[in-house]
């Protein structure tokens, strides 16, 4: 899908990384905001995203992020654990701000 191991390694510091475009950084900002509890997406972020995306594209991006959050929370609530397919790989732990 075009995501390299180097991209994954840079995710924790995506804001300061040269590996991501401005749009990718904004999309990651949206994912971070939507994943926080409570989810709070500033108007400024939506406005910046709308400079790059149509309303439909922004809705699709937000829906995809929301679906992944839903799926992760549902799996956690039901005790679903990783099947071990990526054993020996790495898992990024988000940085706390």
N, C-alpha and C positions, 0 to 999 in steps of 0.2 A: 504493500500500500504506500510505499515511498517513505516510511518512517525508519530511520536508521538507528542502530544502537547508540550512536553518538547523539542523535536527537533525544533519545530516551534519557541518556545521562545528563543532558542539559535541561531537562524539564524542571527540575527543582530551582533553577535560576534562569528560567526562560526570559524574564524581563530584561536581564543584563546580557543575554546571549545574542550573538550575531547569527545563530543558526535559524532563527525564526523571523519571519516577515512581520511587519507592523500588524497586519490583519490576523496572523496567527497568534501574536501576543495578545491582541484584543479578545480573540476567541478564548484563549486560555484564561484571561482575566474574567470573562463571563463565566467560564466553568468554575473558577475559584469562587466567585461571588455566589453562584447558584448552589454550590455545594456547602457553603458555610451555613451554620445554624445560628440565628435565622438567616435565610437567604435574602440578601439585600443587594439589588443591582442598581447602582447609581444612574441617574438620568444621563450624566456625562458619558458613561460607558456606552449606553444605548445610542446616544447621539454620535459618538465616535464610530461605532459599528455601522451605523446607517450611512456613514460617508463611504463605506466599502461595500455594503450589502443592501439589497432591496428589502422591503418589509417582509416579503415571503421568505427570502434567504435567512434573514434574522430569526424569523419564527421557526424555520426548520432547524437552525443551529440550536436555538434555545430548547426546542422539543427534544432534540437528540441528547443534549446534556441532561435534561429533566428525566428522560427515559433511562439513561445510564445510572443516574442517582437513584431512581425508583428501584431499578433492578438490584443495585448494590445493597440498598437498605432492606429490600425484601429478602434477598439471600442471607444477609446477616441475621435478620429476625428469625428466619427459619433454620438457622444453623448450617446453611449450605457452605461448604468449605472448598477450597481449591482442590482440583483432582490431581495435582502434581505434574501436569504436563510441562511446566516450565521449571521443574526442579533443576538446580544448578545454574539457573539464570539469576537475574537480579530483580528486585522490586523496589521502586523508589518510594521513599517515605517523604511526604510533603514537608517543606520547611515551615516552621511556625513563625509568624510575623509578630 
